[in-house]
Amino acid sequence: MINGLATALIIATLVGAVWVLVHVLRNRPPNRPLYGALAVLELGLLVQSVAGIVNFANTDRPVNGPEFIAYLAGILVILPIAVLWSMAERTRWGTGVLLVACLVLPVMIVRMQQIWELRGA
């Protein structure tokens, strides 16, 4: 886990959620700039996942491995699935799926931090 990156990702997902919420309230489908920002966010999630796996492989601390790896994998699949869903359903509800994804990701990142730091594990 890279704590600074985790914090940046939490902030970025919440900013993304506000951006998506504007699209939902205006009843507009996502546009290319929004999809581009979400792609950059996904790249950050990929970096965090790779760093998490490398750190997990090199640590001697008692981390709940299956749960930690599941969260690392989960943060990688949520956003692409939501983007595909929003592309398939070009209504307010398809955009709402992106909003849910942007709100779920910070929760998952915080939970990964708790598992890594052995709080609530």
Backbone as CSV, one residue per row, in Angstrom:
resi,resn,N_x,N_y,N_z,CA_x,CA_y,CA_z,C_x,C_y,C_z
1,MET,0.837,-1.190,0.000,0.000,0.000,0.000,0.876,1.246,0.000
2,ILE,0.501,2.181,-0.818,1.133,3.488,-0.821,0.115,4.444,-0.200
3,ASN,0.378,4.873,1.031,-0.623,5.664,1.760,-0.948,6.984,1.072
4,GLY,0.074,7.673,0.546,-0.173,8.931,-0.144,-1.035,8.745,-1.380
5,LEU,-0.762,7.677,-2.117,-1.563,7.381,-3.306,-2.986,7.002,-2.909
6,ALA,-3.116,6.265,-1.811,-4.454,5.889,-1.342,-5.274,7.137,-1.024
7,THR,-4.662,8.094,-0.360,-5.359,9.342,-0.037,-5.733,10.097,-1.300
8,ALA,-4.806,10.158,-2.255,-5.084,10.838,-3.520,-6.215,10.142,-4.277
9,LEU,-6.230,8.816,-4.235,-7.291,8.070,-4.921,-8.644,8.297,-4.263
10,ILE,-8.664,8.376,-2.952,-9.923,8.650,-2.246,-10.463,10.017,-2.663
11,ILE,-9.595,11.006,-2.671,-10.008,12.355,-3.066,-10.460,12.367,-4.522
12,ALA,-9.697,11.703,-5.395,-10.038,11.682,-6.824,-11.377,10.993,-7.079
13,THR,-11.646,9.905,-6.367,-12.924,9.222,-6.578,-14.091,10.074,-6.086
14,LEU,-13.884,10.798,-5.010,-14.958,11.663,-4.515,-15.189,12.849,-5.452
15,VAL,-14.112,13.403,-6.009,-14.261,14.467,-7.007,-14.969,13.907,-8.240
16,GLY,-14.584,12.702,-8.636,-15.266,12.044,-9.760,-16.735,11.826,-9.476
17,ALA,-17.061,11.480,-8.237,-18.463,11.275,-7.865,-19.257,12.574,-8.010
18,VAL,-18.663,13.680,-7.623,-19.353,14.977,-7.773,-19.556,15.285,-9.255
19,TRP,-18.530,15.027,-10.063,-18.622,15.272,-11.502,-19.734,14.412,-12.119
20,VAL,-19.780,13.146,-11.737,-20.816,12.256,-12.248,-22.193,12.705,-11.747
21,LEU,-22.269,13.146,-10.502,-23.540,13.613,-9.956,-24.093,14.785,-10.770
22,VAL,-23.209,15.659,-11.216,-23.649,16.777,-12.068,-24.282,16.234,-13.344
23,HIS,-23.675,15.206,-13.927,-24.255,14.595,-15.132,-25.610,13.960,-14.826
24,VAL,-25.723,13.316,-13.680,-26.989,12.684,-13.309,-28.072,13.748,-13.130
25,LEU,-27.749,14.805,-12.420,-28.740,15.848,-12.154,-29.154,16.589,-13.421
26,ARG,-28.232,16.708,-14.354,-28.542,17.375,-15.622,-29.128,16.405,-16.645
27,ASN,-29.264,15.145,-16.248,-29.816,14.092,-17.099,-29.031,13.953,-18.404
28,ARG,-27.706,13.933,-18.265,-26.822,13.808,-19.416,-25.972,12.557,-19.287
29,PRO,-25.696,11.912,-20.396,-24.802,10.752,-20.334,-23.360,11.228,-20.136
30,PRO,-22.496,10.353,-19.660,-21.091,10.738,-19.500,-20.484,11.118,-20.849
31,ASN,-19.504,12.030,-20.812,-18.841,12.456,-22.035,-17.376,11.995,-22.027
32,ARG,-16.680,12.275,-23.097,-15.297,11.819,-23.227,-14.372,12.344,-22.131
33,PRO,-14.453,13.629,-21.750,-13.575,14.081,-20.667,-13.798,13.312,-19.356
34,LEU,-15.059,13.000,-19.065,-15.346,12.233,-17.854,-14.765,10.833,-17.965
35,TYR,-14.970,10.193,-19.109,-14.393,8.858,-19.292,-12.868,8.906,-19.231
36,GLY,-12.274,9.963,-19.748,-10.822,10.112,-19.682,-10.334,10.240,-18.243
37,ALA,-11.053,11.034,-17.458,-10.689,11.187,-16.041,-10.833,9.861,-15.302
38,LEU,-11.866,9.111,-15.621,-12.055,7.808,-14.986,-10.967,6.820,-15.416
39,ALA,-10.468,6.959,-16.641,-9.365,6.107,-17.095,-8.081,6.420,-16.318
40,VAL,-7.840,7.699,-16.071,-6.675,8.077,-15.260,-6.830,7.550,-13.840
41,LEU,-8.036,7.639,-13.310,-8.309,7.091,-11.989,-8.049,5.592,-11.954
42,GLU,-8.469,4.889,-12.980,-8.237,3.443,-13.052,-6.735,3.134,-13.102
43,LEU,-5.983,3.977,-13.783,-4.530,3.797,-13.820,-3.937,3.934,-12.422
44,GLY,-4.405,4.912,-11.653,-3.960,5.059,-10.270,-4.333,3.860,-9.424
45,LEU,-5.527,3.312,-9.648,-5.944,2.109,-8.919,-5.067,0.916,-9.286
46,LEU,-4.662,0.842,-10.552,-3.765,-0.232,-10.983,-2.411,-0.114,-10.306
47,VAL,-1.880,1.095,-10.231,-0.596,1.307,-9.548,-0.714,0.905,-8.084
48,GLN,-1.795,1.292,-7.435,-1.995,0.941,-6.028,-2.103,-0.567,-5.852
49,SER,-2.788,-1.241,-6.757,-2.938,-2.697,-6.650,-1.601,-3.405,-6.827
50,VAL,-0.834,-2.981,-7.823,0.476,-3.601,-8.041,1.381,-3.346,-6.839
51,ALA,1.389,-2.131,-6.329,2.199,-1.816,-5.149,1.730,-2.625,-3.941
52,GLY,0.427,-2.788,-3.806,-0.107,-3.577,-2.694,0.316,-5.029,-2.774
53,ILE,0.295,-5.605,-3.966,0.707,-6.999,-4.128,2.197,-7.154,-3.847
54,VAL,3.000,-6.214,-4.356,4.443,-6.269,-4.110,4.736,-6.127,-2.618
55,ASN,4.088,-5.169,-1.969,4.299,-4.982,-0.527,3.827,-6.193,0.267
56,PHE,2.711,-6.781,-0.143,2.206,-7.965,0.550,3.180,-9.131,0.412
57,ALA,3.749,-9.290,-0.779,4.685,-10.391,-1.013,5.976,-10.222,-0.222
58,ASN,6.322,-8.984,0.117,7.588,-8.716,0.803,7.434,-8.368,2.275
59,THR,6.263,-8.545,2.833,6.065,-8.171,4.233,6.104,-9.399,5.133
60,ASP,6.438,-9.144,6.381,6.393,-10.225,7.361,5.294,-9.981,8.394
61,ARG,4.511,-8.925,8.192,3.412,-8.634,9.111,2.243,-9.575,8.841
62,PRO,1.468,-9.868,9.863,0.332,-10.791,9.687,-0.880,-10.098,9.068
63,VAL,-0.907,-10.028,7.757,-2.011,-9.409,7.028,-2.932,-10.521,6.533
64,ASN,-4.237,-10.290,6.604,-5.202,-11.253,6.086,-5.083,-11.253,4.564
65,GLY,-4.278,-12.147,4.034,-3.925,-12.172,2.627,-5.081,-12.289,1.660
66,PRO,-5.950,-13.298,1.807,-7.043,-13.430,0.835,-7.963,-12.204,0.800
67,GLU,-8.255,-11.650,1.949,-9.128,-10.484,1.985,-8.443,-9.275,1.344
68,PHE,-7.177,-9.068,1.664,-6.423,-7.941,1.111,-6.318,-8.044,-0.410
69,ILE,-5.982,-9.229,-0.911,-5.853,-9.438,-2.354,-7.218,-9.280,-3.036
70,ALA,-8.282,-9.726,-2.377,-9.622,-9.574,-2.952,-9.986,-8.098,-3.105
71,TYR,-9.649,-7.284,-2.126,-9.909,-5.851,-2.239,-9.051,-5.238,-3.339
72,LEU,-7.791,-5.660,-3.449,-6.924,-5.147,-4.509,-7.492,-5.475,-5.887
73,ALA,-8.010,-6.671,-6.037,-8.612,-7.070,-7.315,-9.949,-6.360,-7.519
74,GLY,-10.703,-6.207,-6.451,-12.022,-5.576,-6.545,-11.962,-4.137,-7.014
75,ILE,-10.979,-3.386,-6.520,-10.901,-1.983,-6.938,-10.539,-1.857,-8.413
76,LEU,-9.994,-2.920,-8.988,-9.642,-2.869,-10.410,-10.808,-3.169,-11.333
77,VAL,-11.798,-3.908,-10.871,-12.882,-4.319,-11.770,-14.133,-3.463,-11.652
78,ILE,-14.319,-2.765,-10.551,-15.550,-2.007,-10.340,-15.718,-0.892,-11.368
79,LEU,-14.707,-0.090,-11.555,-14.828,1.047,-12.465,-14.995,0.629,-13.930
80,PRO,-14.216,-0.325,-14.453,-14.452,-0.737,-15.845,-15.854,-1.310,-16.078
81,ILE,-16.355,-2.076,-15.123,-17.710,-2.610,-15.272,-18.728,-1.476,-15.287
82,ALA,-18.562,-0.495,-14.413,-19.483,0.640,-14.370,-19.416,1.460,-15.659
83,VAL,-18.209,1.636,-16.193,-18.068,2.385,-17.446,-18.754,1.641,-18.585
84,LEU,-18.539,0.344,-18.675,-19.198,-0.435,-19.728,-20.718,-0.370,-19.589
85,TRP,-21.192,-0.442,-18.361,-22.630,-0.361,-18.109,-23.161,1.005,-18.573
86,SER,-22.438,2.072,-18.223,-22.903,3.409,-18.593,-22.849,3.628,-20.101
87,MET,-21.931,2.954,-20.780,-21.880,3.062,-22.244,-23.038,2.291,-22.895
88,ALA,-23.425,1.195,-22.273,-24.515,0.390,-22.820,-25.870,1.035,-22.571
89,GLU,-26.019,1.669,-21.423,-27.301,2.306,-21.073,-27.083,3.805,-20.971
90,ARG,-27.393,4.516,-22.023,-27.114,5.946,-22.119,-28.238,6.780,-21.500
91,THR,-28.699,6.389,-20.327,-29.727,7.135,-19.618,-29.161,7.620,-18.293
92,ARG,-30.015,8.284,-17.532,-29.609,8.742,-16.211,-29.193,7.564,-15.322
93,TRP,-29.827,6.421,-15.505,-29.533,5.260,-14.658,-28.159,4.671,-14.967
94,GLY,-27.772,4.691,-16.215,-26.437,4.232,-16.570,-25.369,5.122,-15.956
95,THR,-25.637,6.424,-15.956,-24.719,7.365,-15.325,-24.734,7.184,-13.805
96,GLY,-25.881,6.828,-13.262,-25.987,6.569,-11.824,-25.116,5.409,-11.383
97,VAL,-24.928,4.440,-12.265,-24.041,3.317,-11.946,-22.614,3.827,-11.751
98,LEU,-22.199,4.790,-12.569,-20.867,5.387,-12.385,-20.768,6.093,-11.034
99,LEU,-21.844,6.750,-10.638,-21.862,7.428,-9.346,-21.683,6.426,-8.210
100,VAL,-22.395,5.328,-8.280,-22.258,4.295,-7.245,-20.823,3.762,-7.210
101,ALA,-20.240,3.518,-8.366,-18.867,3.016,-8.420,-17.896,4.006,-7.790
102,CYS,-18.090,5.295,-8.081,-17.201,6.315,-7.521,-17.383,6.475,-6.011
103,LEU,-18.516,6.071,-5.485,-18.735,6.135,-4.040,-18.292,4.859,-3.328
104,VAL,-18.294,3.746,-4.033,-17.867,2.479,-3.435,-16.340,2.415,-3.320
105,LEU,-15.650,2.953,-4.310,-14.189,2.837,-4.329,-13.492,3.449,-3.111
106,PRO,-13.859,4.642,-2.646,-13.173,5.160,-1.461,-13.387,4.286,-0.227
107,VAL,-14.566,3.703,-0.116,-14.840,2.807,1.012,-13.922,1.591,0.948
108,MET,-13.759,1.060,-0.251,-12.889,-0.111,-0.409,-11.429,0.235,-0.125
109,ILE,-11.007,1.418,-0.542,-9.619,1.826,-0.289,-9.376,1.996,1.203
110,VAL,-10.317,2.614,1.900,-10.176,2.760,3.357,-10.129,1.393,4.026
111,ARG,-10.972,0.485,3.578,-10.971,-0.868,4.163,-9.646,-1.571,3.899
112,MET,-9.072,-1.389,2.718,-7.753,-1.975,2.437,-6.701,-1.416,3.375
113,GLN,-6.763,-0.124,3.636,-5.819,0.481,4.576,-5.986,-0.120,5.969
114,GLN,-7.221,-0.349,6.387,-7.459,-0.959,7.696,-6.894,-2.371,7.756
115,ILE,-7.093,-3.135,6.717,-6.560,-4.502,6.687,-5.040,-4.468,6.737
116,TRP,-4.433,-3.560,5.967,-2.982,-3.473,5.910,-2.402,-3.064,7.266
117,GLU,-3.094,-2.157,7.950,-2.610,-1.671,9.243,-3.121,-2.504,10.405
118,LEU,-3.832,-3.583,10.122,-4.351,-4.535,11.119,-5.386,-3.928,12.042
119,ARG,-6.095,-2.899,11.579,-7.208,-2.350,12.354,-8.491,-2.902,11.784
120,GLY,-9.269,-3.548,12.555,-10.530,-4.093,12.101,-10.387,-5.339,11.249
121,ALA,-9.223,-5.938,11.272,-9.013,-7.135,10.438,-9.500,-8.372,11.125
